[in-house]
Amino acid sequence: MKQKETSLNTPSEERDDYADGHPFSSFDTPLRPDAFEQDDELKIEMISKHFREIMQILGLDLTDDSLAGTPNRVAKMYVQEVFSGLNPENKPEVTLFENKYKYDQMLVEKDITFYSHCEHHFVPIYGKAHVAYFPNGKVIGLSKINRIVQYYAKRPQVQERLTVQIGKELKKILHTEHIAVVLDASHMCVSSRGVNDTNSTTGTAFFNGKFLDQNFKNEFLNYINSDTKLR
C-alpha cells in the first residue's frame, strides 16, 4: 500500500517539497504575453525540429524506422494532448442548470482520474481528484467537473497550483464559496528519478466557505476515503 507523502495541506501552508531548488511560484500558470501568437501547427513544427536535435545530441539514430517519426509524435502530443490545457481556447464550455429540486446538501464527485506533468522535469503526475460543493441556485453537469480538472491538469504543473486552479475555477463558475478539492497523486519525478521512491503519494487540498467548518470538512474527507456509494 502506498504511503502518503504529506498530510492534506492547503497550499498556503509551509512545505519543503521543493527544497532541492524548485520553489512553488504562483497560482497562475507562468505564461509569456505572446504565448498564443503562434498557431498549433507552427508550434508542432518548431517543437518537432528542436526535439529532433535533442535526440541527435543524445546519440540516437533518427534514420531507424522506430525513431524517425518520434519528433513529430512528441510535438503533436505536447501541443494537442498533454499540454493542451495551456491554450484558453480549449477551456471547456460549462452550462449550469436551475436547481429545480432545491438540493442544498453537499454534492461530491470523487475519484476523477487526471494526468499532468511536473513543470520541473516534464515527467508525469497522475492520480485522483475529489471535488465537492454546496449548490447556490445552479448546478453543473457532473461531466463538466471532470473536464475542468482535466483542463487544468493538461499543462506543466505543480500539484499545489493545480489544486487551487480547480478550486478557484469552480468558485467562479458555480457562484458559490462552498468548494472543496482534494488531489492525491503520484509523481514520476519522485518515483522514476532522484530518490526513486515508488511508495509515496502527495495530497493537497483547497477548502473554502462551509468546508472551513471542521464538521463539513470531515464529512467530505470521510466520504472520499471510504468505499461508500450513494444509493
N, C-alpha and C positions, 0 to 999 in steps of 0.2 A: 504494500500500500504506500502511496506517495505521502511524503511529509510536507506539511505547509511550510513554506519558507518564511512567511510572515503572518502575523495576525491581520485581520481586516482593518487596515488603517485607512483613514481618509487621506487624500493627497496632501493636505496641509500639515500633516504630522511629519516630524523629522524622521528621515530614513537614511540608511547608509548604503543603499543598494548600489550606488554608483561611486563608491569610494575609490574605484580603480581609475578615476579620471573622466567619468561620463556623467556630468551633473544633469539633473532634471531641469529643463529650462523654462518652458512656458506651456500654458494650457491651450494655446493656439499653435497649430502646426506651423513650423518655420517655413515660410514660402517667400520667394522674391516677388516684387511687384510685377515683373514681366513673366511670371510662371506659365501663363497660358497664351502668350503671344504666338507661340509655335503650335501648329496643329498636331494631332496624334501621329499622322503619317510621317511628318518630318522628325518628330521625336523618336519614332521607331527606327527610322533610317539612321539617325545620329547615334542612338544607343547601340544599334547593331554594329556600326563601324567601330565604336570605342570598345565594345565587348570583344570584338574580333581581335583588337590589339592586345587586350588583356590576355586572351587565350594564347596568342602568339608569344607574349612575354613569358608566359608560364611554360612554353616549350611544346604546346600541343600542336599536332599536325592537322591543320584545317582542311587538308585535301582528303582526309579519311571520311568515308561516307557517313559515319556515325556523328562526326563533329561538324561537317560542312554547314549544316543548317542551324547549328546551335546559336550563333549570334543573333540571328533574326528571331528565332523562337524565344530567346530570353528577352529581347527588346519588346516583342509583342506581349509577352507575359507581363512585363513590368508596366507597360502603358495601358493595356486593355483589361488586365485582370488584377494582379496583386497590389498595384498602386493606383487603381482606377478611382479610389476614394479621394485622391488629391484634386481631381477635377470637379468643381461645383456643378458642372452640367450633369454629372452622374448622381447627384443627390436625389434620393427617392422622393417622388411626389406623395404627399400624405393627405388623405381625405379623412376628416373627422365626421362622426355621426352623432346625432342627437341621442342623449342618454334617456331614451323613452321609458326604460324600465326603472329609472330613478335609482340605479345601482350606486350606492355610496360607500361600499366597503373596498378593502384592498383588492386590487387586481394584480395578479402575478403571472409573468411569463418567465419560466425557468428553463435552464439547460439549452440556451441558444448557443449553438456552435459557432465559433469565429476563428478566423485565421488572420494573423497580422505578421508584420516583420519588425524586428528590433532595428531602430534607426542607428544604433551604434555599430552593428556588424552586418546588417541586412540579412539576418537569418530568421527563421520563423518563430513566432509566438503563436500558440494555439491553446484554446481552452473553451470554457463555458461562461456565458453571461447570464445573469439573473436580474430581471427588471420588475419593478412594482410601482404602481401609482394609485392614488385615490382620484376618481373622476371628478371633474369640475364642470358639469354641464355637457361635456362632449366626451366621446370615447374614440379610440383609434382602432383600426383593423389590426388584429394581432400580428399578421404577417409584416406589417409596416414596422413594428418594433424590431423584428429580426433584420429588416432591411437597413434600418438606422444603425444598428450595431455593426452590421457588415460594411456599411458605407464608411464609417469612421475607422474600422479595422483595416480597410484596404488602403493603407498608406504607411510609410515608415513611422513607427510609434514607440512610445514608452507606455507602459501599462497604466500609470497614473493619469497621463494625459487622455488616453483613450476612455478611461472611466469617467472623467469629468466631462469630456466632449459629449458622450452619450447622455449623461445626466442633464447637462445644460440644454441640449437639443430637445429632449423630451419635455423639459420645463417650458421651453418656448412654444413648442407645438401644441401641447396639451393645455396651456394656460393654467397650470397648477404648480404650486410649490411642493406638492407632496410626491416626491420622486425618490426611489431607491434603486441603486445599481450596484451589483457585486460582480466582479470578474475573478475567476480562478483559472490561472493559465500556467502552462509550461513554456520555458524559454530555451530555445536551442542554443543561445549564446552561453547558457549555463551548462546545458547537458552535453553538447557536442563539441565544445571547446573550453578553454580556460580550466575551470575547476572540474569539469566533466562529471557533474552531479546529476544523475538521471532520476533521482527520487524526489526532489523538491518541487513544489509549485508555489506560485505567488498569488496572494489575494489582495485585492484593492476594493474600496467601496466609496460610494457617493450617497450620502443621506441628506435629505432636505425636508423642510416642512414637518409634517406629522412624524416622519421617520426619525427625527431627532429625539422623539419621545422613546424611552427605552422599551416600553411595552410594545409599541408598534414595530420597533426595530427587531425585537426578539421574535415577534410573531412571524415577520418576514424571514429572518435567518433560520428559525426553526423549520419553517416550511421548505425552504430551498435545500436544507441539509437533511431532510427526511425523504423517505420513499412515498410519502403521502401523495395521493392523486385526488383531485377534486372530482366528486361524483355528480 
